[in-house]
């Protein structure tokens, strides 16, 4: 968030949300939005629901964390039909 504020890049669409939900307030602040955004304090609250749990046989994207030698071994196992 701090980097986007430093660059005055509202990548999360906070200004657009002000414009949609508080249009009369937005009209008062839109000309100074870059400055306001830069100084804005943001609090993030997250609520999540775990729909399913268990063990993964193979973590997603695990091949991206393998050395070249490990990738080659995995390829050889796959060609032989081994797991």
TIRO-2110 file (N, C-alpha, C; in Angstrom, 1 decimal):
// TIRO-2110
0.8, -1.2, 0.0, N, 1, A
0.0, 0.0, 0.0, CA, 1, A
0.9, 1.3, 0.0, C, 1, A
1.9, 1.2, 0.8, N, 2, A
2.8, 2.4, 0.9, CA, 2, A
3.5, 2.7, -0.4, C, 2, A
3.9, 1.7, -1.1, N, 3, A
4.5, 2.0, -2.4, CA, 3, A
3.5, 2.6, -3.4, C, 3, A
2.3, 2.1, -3.4, N, 4, A
1.3, 2.6, -4.3, CA, 4, A
1.0, 4.1, -4.0, C, 4, A
1.0, 4.4, -2.7, N, 5, A
0.8, 5.8, -2.2, CA, 5, A
2.0, 6.6, -2.6, C, 5, A
3.2, 6.1, -2.5, N, 6, A
4.3, 6.9, -2.9, CA, 6, A
4.3, 7.3, -4.3, C, 6, A
3.8, 6.4, -5.2, N, 7, A
3.7, 6.6, -6.6, CA, 7, A
2.4, 7.2, -7.0, C, 7, A
1.5, 7.5, -6.1, N, 8, A
0.2, 8.0, -6.3, CA, 8, A
-0.6, 7.1, -7.3, C, 8, A
-0.5, 5.9, -7.1, N, 9, A
-1.1, 4.9, -8.0, CA, 9, A
-2.2, 4.2, -7.2, C, 9, A
-3.4, 4.6, -7.4, N, 10, A
-4.6, 4.0, -6.7, CA, 10, A
-4.9, 2.6, -7.3, C, 10, A
-4.1, 1.6, -7.1, N, 11, A
-4.2, 0.3, -7.8, CA, 11, A
-5.4, -0.5, -7.1, C, 11, A
-5.8, -0.1, -6.0, N, 12, A
-6.9, -0.8, -5.3, CA, 12, A
-8.3, -0.2, -5.6, C, 12, A
-8.3, 0.9, -6.3, N, 13, A
-9.6, 1.5, -6.7, CA, 13, A
-10.3, 2.2, -5.5, C, 13, A
-9.6, 2.8, -4.6, N, 14, A
-10.2, 3.4, -3.5, CA, 14, A
-10.9, 4.7, -3.9, C, 14, A
-10.3, 5.4, -4.8, N, 15, A
-11.0, 6.6, -5.3, CA, 15, A
-12.3, 6.3, -6.1, C, 15, A
-12.2, 5.2, -6.8, N, 16, A
-13.4, 4.8, -7.6, CA, 16, A
-14.5, 4.4, -6.6, C, 16, A
-14.2, 3.8, -5.5, N, 17, A
-15.2, 3.4, -4.5, CA, 17, A
-15.8, 4.7, -3.9, C, 17, A
-14.9, 5.7, -3.6, N, 18, A
-15.5, 6.9, -3.1, CA, 18, A
-16.4, 7.5, -4.1, C, 18, A
-16.1, 7.5, -5.3, N, 19, A
-16.9, 8.1, -6.4, CA, 19, A
-18.2, 7.4, -6.5, C, 19, A
-18.2, 6.0, -6.4, N, 20, A
-19.4, 5.2, -6.4, CA, 20, A
-20.3, 5.4, -5.2, C, 20, A
-19.7, 5.3, -4.1, N, 21, A
-20.6, 5.2, -2.8, CA, 21, A
-20.8, 6.5, -2.1, C, 21, A
-19.9, 7.5, -2.4, N, 22, A
-20.0, 8.8, -1.7, CA, 22, A
-19.8, 9.9, -2.7, C, 22, A
-20.6, 9.9, -3.7, N, 23, A
-20.4, 10.8, -4.9, CA, 23, A
-20.4, 12.3, -4.5, C, 23, A
-21.2, 12.8, -3.5, N, 24, A
-21.1, 14.2, -3.1, CA, 24, A
-19.8, 14.5, -2.4, C, 24, A
-19.3, 13.6, -1.6, N, 25, A
-18.0, 13.8, -1.0, CA, 25, A
-16.9, 13.7, -2.0, C, 25, A
-17.0, 12.8, -3.0, N, 26, A
-16.0, 12.7, -4.0, CA, 26, A
-15.8, 14.0, -4.8, C, 26, A
-16.9, 14.7, -5.1, N, 27, A
-16.9, 15.9, -5.8, CA, 27, A
-16.1, 17.0, -5.1, C, 27, A
-16.1, 16.9, -3.7, N, 28, A
-15.3, 17.9, -2.9, CA, 28, A
-13.8, 17.5, -2.9, C, 28, A
-13.5, 16.3, -3.0, N, 29, A
-12.1, 15.9, -2.9, CA, 29, A
-11.3, 15.5, -4.2, C, 29, A
-12.1, 15.3, -5.2, N, 30, A
-11.5, 14.7, -6.4, CA, 30, A
-10.3, 15.5, -7.0, C, 30, A
-10.3, 16.8, -6.9, N, 31, A
-9.2, 17.6, -7.4, CA, 31, A
-7.9, 17.4, -6.6, C, 31, A
-8.1, 17.0, -5.4, N, 32, A
-6.9, 16.8, -4.5, CA, 32, A
-6.7, 15.3, -4.2, C, 32, A
-7.3, 14.4, -5.0, N, 33, A
-7.2, 13.0, -4.7, CA, 33, A
-5.8, 12.5, -4.6, C, 33, A
-4.9, 12.9, -5.5, N, 34, A
-3.5, 12.4, -5.5, CA, 34, A
-2.9, 12.7, -4.1, C, 34, A
-3.0, 13.9, -3.6, N, 35, A
-2.4, 14.3, -2.4, CA, 35, A
-3.1, 13.5, -1.2, C, 35, A
-4.4, 13.4, -1.3, N, 36, A
-5.2, 12.7, -0.2, CA, 36, A
-4.8, 11.3, -0.2, C, 36, A
-4.7, 10.6, -1.3, N, 37, A
-4.3, 9.2, -1.4, CA, 37, A
-3.0, 9.0, -0.8, C, 37, A
-2.0, 9.9, -1.1, N, 38, A
-0.7, 9.7, -0.6, CA, 38, A
-0.6, 9.7, 0.9, C, 38, A
-1.5, 10.4, 1.6, N, 39, A
-1.5, 10.5, 3.0, CA, 39, A
-2.6, 9.6, 3.7, C, 39, A
-3.3, 8.9, 2.9, N, 40, A
-4.4, 8.1, 3.4, CA, 40, A
-3.9, 7.0, 4.3, C, 40, A
-4.6, 6.8, 5.5, N, 41, A
-4.3, 5.7, 6.4, CA, 41, A
-5.3, 4.6, 6.1, C, 41, A
-4.9, 3.4, 5.8, N, 42, A
-5.8, 2.3, 5.5, CA, 42, A
-5.7, 1.2, 6.5, C, 42, A
-6.8, 0.7, 6.9, N, 43, A
-6.9, -0.5, 7.8, CA, 43, A
-7.5, -1.6, 7.0, C, 43, A
-6.9, -2.7, 7.0, N, 44, A
-7.4, -3.9, 6.2, CA, 44, A
-7.9, -4.9, 7.2, C, 44, A
-9.1, -5.3, 7.0, N, 45, A
-9.7, -6.4, 7.8, CA, 45, A
-10.0, -7.6, 6.9, C, 45, A
-9.7, -8.8, 7.2, N, 46, A
-9.9, -9.9, 6.3, CA, 46, A
-10.7, -11.0, 7.1, C, 46, A
-11.7, -11.4, 6.4, N, 47, A
-12.5, -12.6, 6.9, CA, 47, A
-12.4, -13.7, 5.9, C, 47, A
-12.0, -14.9, 6.3, N, 48, A
-11.8, -15.9, 5.3, CA, 48, A
-12.6, -17.2, 5.8, C, 48, A
-12.9, -18.0, 4.9, N, 49, A
-13.6, -19.3, 5.2, CA, 49, A
-12.8, -20.4, 4.5, C, 49, A
-12.4, -21.4, 5.3, N, 50, A
-11.7, -22.5, 4.7, CA, 50, A
-12.8, -23.5, 4.3, C, 50, A
-12.9, -23.7, 3.0, N, 51, A
-14.0, -24.6, 2.4, CA, 51, A
-13.6, -26.1, 2.5, C, 51, A
-12.3, -26.3, 2.4, N, 52, A
-11.8, -27.7, 2.3, CA, 52, A
-10.4, -27.7, 2.9, C, 52, A
-10.1, -28.8, 3.6, N, 53, A
-8.7, -28.9, 4.1, CA, 53, A
-8.2, -30.3, 4.0, C, 53, A
-6.9, -30.4, 4.0, N, 54, A
-6.3, -31.7, 3.9, CA, 54, A
-4.9, -31.5, 3.4, C, 54, A
-4.2, -32.6, 3.1, N, 55, A
-2.9, -32.5, 2.6, CA, 55, A
-2.8, -32.6, 1.0, C, 55, A
-1.9, -31.8, 0.5, N, 56, A
-1.7, -31.9, -1.0, CA, 56, A
-0.7, -32.9, -1.3, C, 56, A
-0.9, -33.7, -2.3, N, 57, A
0.1, -34.7, -2.7, CA, 57, A
1.3, -34.0, -3.2, C, 57, A
1.1, -33.0, -4.0, N, 58, A
2.1, -32.2, -4.6, CA, 58, A
1.7, -30.7, -4.5, C, 58, A
2.5, -29.9, -3.8, N, 59, A
2.1, -28.5, -3.7, CA, 59, A
2.0, -27.8, -5.0, C, 59, A
1.0, -26.9, -5.2, N, 60, A
0.9, -26.2, -6.5, CA, 60, A
2.2, -25.4, -6.7, C, 60, A
2.6, -25.4, -8.0, N, 61, A
3.8, -24.6, -8.4, CA, 61, A
5.1, -25.1, -7.8, C, 61, A
5.1, -26.3, -7.3, N, 62, A
6.3, -26.8, -6.6, CA, 62, A
7.5, -26.9, -7.6, C, 62, A
7.2, -27.1, -8.9, N, 63, A
8.3, -27.2, -9.9, CA, 63, A
9.1, -25.9, -10.0, C, 63, A
8.5, -24.8, -9.6, N, 64, A
9.2, -23.5, -9.7, CA, 64, A
10.3, -23.4, -8.7, C, 64, A
10.2, -24.2, -7.6, N, 65, A
11.1, -24.1, -6.5, CA, 65, A
12.2, -25.2, -6.6, C, 65, A
12.2, -25.9, -7.7, N, 66, A
13.2, -27.0, -7.8, CA, 66, A
14.5, -26.6, -8.5, C, 66, A
15.6, -27.2, -8.1, N, 67, A
16.8, -26.9, -8.8, CA, 67, A
16.7, -27.6, -10.2, C, 67, A
17.6, -27.2, -11.1, N, 68, A
17.6, -27.8, -12.4, CA, 68, A
17.8, -29.4, -12.3, C, 68, A
18.6, -29.8, -11.4, N, 69, A
18.8, -31.3, -11.2, CA, 69, A
17.5, -31.9, -10.7, C, 69, A
16.8, -31.3, -9.8, N, 70, A
15.5, -31.9, -9.3, CA, 70, A
14.5, -31.9, -10.4, C, 70, A
14.5, -30.8, -11.3, N, 71, A
13.5, -30.8, -12.4, CA, 71, A
13.8, -32.0, -13.4, C, 71, A
15.1, -32.2, -13.6, N, 72, A
15.5, -33.3, -14.5, CA, 72, A
15.1, -34.6, -13.9, C, 72, A
15.3, -34.8, -12.6, N, 73, A
14.9, -36.1, -12.0, CA, 73, A
13.4, -36.3, -12.1, C, 73, A
12.6, -35.2, -11.8, N, 74, A
11.2, -35.3, -11.9, CA, 74, A
10.7, -35.7, -13.3, C, 74, A
11.4, -35.1, -14.3, N, 75, A
11.1, -35.4, -15.7, CA, 75, A
11.4, -36.9, -16.0, C, 75, A
12.5, -37.4, -15.5, N, 76, A
12.8, -38.8, -15.8, CA, 76, A
11.8, -39.7, -15.1, C, 76, A
11.4, -39.4, -13.9, N, 77, A
10.4, -40.2, -13.2, CA, 77, A
9.1, -40.2, -14.0, C, 77, A
8.7, -39.1, -14.5, N, 78, A
7.5, -39.0, -15.2, CA, 78, A
7.5, -39.8, -16.5, C, 78, A
8.7, -39.8, -17.2, N, 79, A
8.8, -40.6, -18.4, CA, 79, A
8.8, -42.1, -18.1, C, 79, A
9.3, -42.5, -16.9, N, 80, A
9.3, -43.9, -16.5, CA, 80, A
7.9, -44.4, -15.9, C, 80, A
7.1, -43.4, -15.6, N, 81, A
5.8, -43.7, -15.0, CA, 81, A
5.9, -43.8, -13.5, C, 81, A
7.0, -43.4, -12.9, N, 82, A
7.2, -43.5, -11.5, CA, 82, A
6.6, -42.3, -10.8, C, 82, A
6.3, -42.4, -9.5, N, 83, A
5.9, -41.3, -8.7, CA, 83, A
6.8, -41.1, -7.5, C, 83, A
END
